[in-house]
Amino acid sequence: MRLLRRGSGVWVAAVLLVWLAAGPARGAVAVLLEQPYGRLNLVDPGGHSAVYLNHVCADGPLKLRACRAGELGVVLSRYDGIGEHDWVAVPLIPYLYAVPSAEEIPESVDKASATALRDAYRREHLEEVAPDRPDGRAPKGNWYELVGAAFDRKIYGFQLETTAEQDAHLIASFNDRRNNRERYNGVYRNCADFVRETVNVVYPHALHRNLIADVGISSPKGIAKGISRYGGKHPEAGFSVFVVQQVAGGLPRSHSNTGVAEGVVKRYALPLVVLSPALTAYAIAAYVGDGRFDVPKDAPVLDVSEVQPDAGISRPFPEMVPVLPAPVATVAVSRVVPPAGIVAGVAMKRAVVGH
């Protein structure tokens, strides 16, 4: 069953016009809602959020290009402490399974095999952002989250279609290296903020922070809810949903994502009511009033081994890559301060979003 269309790239000017005349399938931008896992779930039930572009591919971990025929696109993700970069690009299959091709996807993994697969891929493809330590061992830090995500998590995708022009604009915007400098902040510049900003480049004002249920903080579940709402209001955007199942094996199973108020209500309501009945009442009201969102239980499963290249596309762009236009917009985030009266929610940061 073909669930995601991809395989063609986009450029500009004459190349773009020729390609559009050939009638390729449209691209897509997808919000990936990644469940929290293991011990992190106890203090950080927000999980993680990333962006999947199915017509844009990685030219190394820090540069984008148009996809060639048969390629499945790229996942862009923000983590702190990865070579002082704001985002890193990894092809879809390695991002999910830490291997370069569908034929190599393991049927099951344990901690040792997951570690080995991740480190092997890092040594081959990610030394630029996660180099060996002086003794030759793998570096510390969050780089491992960039490969083998489906080893640890169940992942939902919330997808909107994109045009050739939108894909070309994203490539130009991200390839401006001035935008790729780490300024991570768990409250105002986290993984969900990155996703929100990226989607808004393609669909302006589609996603917003939830000032009530998430106390002004972008949460992975809040962003998924936002794109679902947008897709429901704009059928022309071609909204669809898919799910990537967690790989079987001995690793801990992931858990459902929660938003800010939801996390407080479901995890900390009893101790919080002793400390602050008023704050507890606010959290309950915020969650019930504007924080509930259920991920689809019948979402089709994305099986990358069954996704086939777009028919009739052998070379959607020439050997000599045209020069991209100067970015007309950036994906920089403006600092937003939560309204007075809900700053207290910042203290609950570890119960909200992150990795």
Summary of the structure (lengths in Angstrom):
residues: 355
radius of gyration: 20.1
end to end distance: 30.9
largest distance: 66.5
contacts: 1217
relative contact order: 0.21
helix: 37%
strand: 14%
